[in-house]
Every structure is written in C-alpha cells, then in structure tokens.
Amino acid sequence: MKRFSGIFFGVIFAGLFSLATAQVSQAQEPFYKGKQIRIIVGLSTGGGYDRAARLLARYMGKYIPGNPDLLVQNMPGAGSVTAANYVWGVAKPDGLTLLAPHNNVYLSQLSDQKEVQFDLPKFQWIGSLENDDMMLFGRADAPFKSVGDIIRSKEPPKCGSTSVGSSDYVMSKILDETIGAKVTHVTGYPGSSEIAIALERGEVACMGLTISTFYGREPFLTWLKTKFVRFLAQSGRKRSPRVADAPTIYELMDEYKTSATKRRVAEAMLQGGEWARALMAPPGTPADRVAILRAAYEKAAKDPELIAEAKKLRIDVAAMRGEQLQATAKEVMTQPPEVIEQIKKLFAQ
C-alpha cells in the first residue's frame, strides 16, 4: 500500500512539475514568435514611401525576438489620411500593425481637414528613415521656366497631387502664400507613380516630390537624362547639390520680402522633412512592444546590409529615434493660434 501511495504521489508531482514547466516555457515564449507585422503604407506601390517600408520590412524582423514576418500593405487615399485613420481607429493596438504615412500628413490635422480622425502626437512613434526636403518641378517644354514666370503668368499651371499633404500641394501653397506664385491643383492621384504618368501625358504641367524619391527611381532618372523636367524650387534652408539650380523657399522669401508672419507659417508647413519615411504604432500599444519595435528599428537602420541595399536604391539613410520623433511631433503640432488659422485658410478646399 505504501509503495502504491508513493507511486501515485510521484506521478501527481511529475504531472504538476511538467505543467508548471510548460507554463513557464509558454510565459517566456516571445510575443512575436509565429506572428506577422503589417506595415500600412499610405501611398501606392512603387513610390519612395513604399520602397522605404519594404526595405525596413526585409530587416526589422531579425532584430525582433521571435523573428516575425513583416508584410507591407498599401492603403493610398487622401494623402495618407485613409491609412492613418485605419491604424488609429480600426487596427488593434497589439504591436502587429504599423503606419508608414506621407511625412506631410500632419498638415491635414493642423489644417483641420474633416476626414482626419487621428491625433498624430498620440501615435507611438517607432522611428524614421530619412531627413528629406521637397521640391517642385515642371515639364521643360511648359511655358513657365521659373517661379517668377508662374507669378507673372495669367493662367496658373496645373500641378498633380495626391491630396492636401502631398509635396506638390505643400510646396505650391507655401509659394502662393509667401510670394504669390499660384498653381491649380489636380488632386486625387494614388501616388507619385500615377502623377508622373499624368505629367508625361500632359494632363498636368508640374508636380512635387521629395528629392530622394526623385533621385531614387524611374521614370525620374530617365527624365534627368532626357532633360524632360526643370526644377523650380526646393524646401530646404540650403540648396541640395542635387537640385543646385533651383532656389530654396527661404531664398525666394528673401527676394520677395515675405513678412515675418508668413515666414512662420511657411516654417510650420516645412517640418515634415525632419521625419520622412516614419513608422508609428497605434495609441494604446503595450509599452514593452513599443520598446521592442523601437530597438529593432534602430538596429535595422544600422544594419550594414540594409545600408548597402539602401545605397543601391538611392535611399539616403538618416535615421531618427522614436523617442525623439515623439517629442518633435508634439512640438510641431503645438503652433500659435494665428499660424494654425492661416494654415487652415491655405488648405481649405
């Protein structure tokens, strides 16, 4: 009887020990093991934002415990507002969905666009890959050869845009407000690839892009060789060597003696270049998962293989940390009332 009792209790103990061990093992299992992370890109395939997101997707997973797969999903619409609304209000805040919007999506919120359902500083910022400036350019055979020609033109040229946050829209609105250069916006294109086709067909005469996107892919590289387009203006404080012939907005404001108030509005509208190709997670994402994603992003951005591939893709990596972006977003979205009111007027549709 004693022997039976010993065997019985031994079996029970072994079973309990195995169960406890399994529970501990399960508790130590990385959250991301066997899972998939979606990166929702707010523009169409083939553009600069899509290419940057796919580049990160190829490297971030190996720095996340559990080595999840990363999948890029394009959700173009309203200059990335559609994608931002989805990640804000529909996607679960579980660390499995990230947003890669146009860097100017903050202007849709600042200008109080009715479609906006998100509050940008409340996203969990993971990191950004580039620090990029915008530029405006037009067909070389267009009747305008400079921004001065646009100012003097009786009929404003047509420029293609995705929405109010696109590079063209922002650049041209700033030029209109600060020096009186007016254009007619043709909006609704899914991304830069579609606008480029429209420019080639003559449906529009001008468009805007970030400089790195223009120098990173076709058809723009061919356009350079064939001199199909002419650069008109750029957004940086200093001229980019790549766009050396085009004046900066700051040079133009000096030339046309723009007032101090309008300069402040222009500076507020140019902040997006500091966080080009950003990644962010929904508000409410668990802090430990945000920390994992930020750490993985930082390591991926320094990965020699990513940097080598980025060079081939003509992507200039200038990464910013998520914590820094979080603080910058809050600062950018806190503008004086008079600046916000002026931005609202400029973006009124």
C-alpha positions, 0 to 999 in steps of 0.5 A, a space after each residue: 500500500 505504501 509503495 502504491 501511495 508513493 507511486 501515485 504521489 510521484 506521478 501527481 508531482 511529475 504531472 504538476 512539475 511538467 505543467 508548471 514547466 510548460 507554463 513557464 516555457 509558454 510565459 517566456 515564449 516571445 510575443 512575436 514568435 509565429 506572428 506577422 507585422 503589417 506595415 500600412 503604407 499610405 501611398 501606392 506601390 512603387 513610390 519612395 514611401 513604399 520602397 522605404 517600408 519594404 526595405 525596413 520590412 526585409 530587416 526589422 524582423 531579425 532584430 525582433 525576438 521571435 523573428 516575425 514576418 513583416 508584410 507591407 500593405 498599401 492603403 493610398 487615399 487622401 494623402 495618407 489620411 485613409 491609412 492613418 485613420 485605419 491604424 488609429 481607429 480600426 487596427 488593434 493596438 497589439 504591436 502587429 500593425 504599423 503606419 508608414 504615412 506621407 511625412 506631410 500628413 500632419 498638415 491635414 490635422 493642423 489644417 483641420 481637414 474633416 476626414 482626419 480622425 487621428 491625433 498624430 502626437 498620440 501615435 507611438 512613434 517607432 522611428 524614421 528613415 530619412 531627413 528629406 526636403 521637397 521640391 517642385 518641378 515642371 515639364 521643360 517644354 511648359 511655358 513657365 521656366 521659373 517661379 517668377 514666370 508662374 507669378 507673372 503668368 495669367 493662367 496658373 499651371 496645373 500641378 498633380 497631387 495626391 491630396 492636401 499633404 502631398 509635396 506638390 500641394 505643400 510646396 505650391 501653397 507655401 509659394 502662393 502664400 509667401 510670394 504669390 506664385 499660384 498653381 491649380 491643383 489636380 488632386 486625387 492621384 494614388 501616388 507619385 507613380 500615377 502623377 508622373 504618368 499624368 505629367 508625361 501625358 500632359 494632363 498636368 504641367 508640374 508636380 512635387 516630390 521629395 528629392 530622394 524619391 526623385 533621385 531614387 527611381 524611374 521614370 525620374 532618372 530617365 527624365 534627368 537624362 532626357 532633360 524632360 523636367 526643370 526644377 523650380 524650387 526646393 524646401 530646404 534652408 540650403 540648396 541640395 547639390 542635387 537640385 543646385 539650380 533651383 532656389 530654396 523657399 527661404 531664398 525666394 522669401 528673401 527676394 520677395 520680402 515675405 513678412 515675418 508672419 508668413 515666414 512662420 507659417 511657411 516654417 510650420 508647413 516645412 517640418 515634415 522633412 525632419 521625419 520622412 519615411 516614419 513608422 508609428 504604432 497605434 495609441 494604446 500599444 503595450 509599452 514593452 512592444 513599443 520598446 521592442 519595435 523601437 530597438 529593432 528599428 534602430 538596429 535595422 537602420 544600422 544594419 550594414 546590409 540594409 545600408 548597402 541595399 539602401 545605397 543601391 536604391 538611392 535611399 539616403 539613410 538618416 535615421 531618427 529615434 522614436 523617442 525623439 520623433 515623439 517629442 518633435 511631433 508634439 512640438 510641431 503640432 503645438 503652433 500659435 493660434 494665428 499660424 494654425 488659422 492661416 494654415 487652415 485658410 491655405 488648405 481649405 478646399 
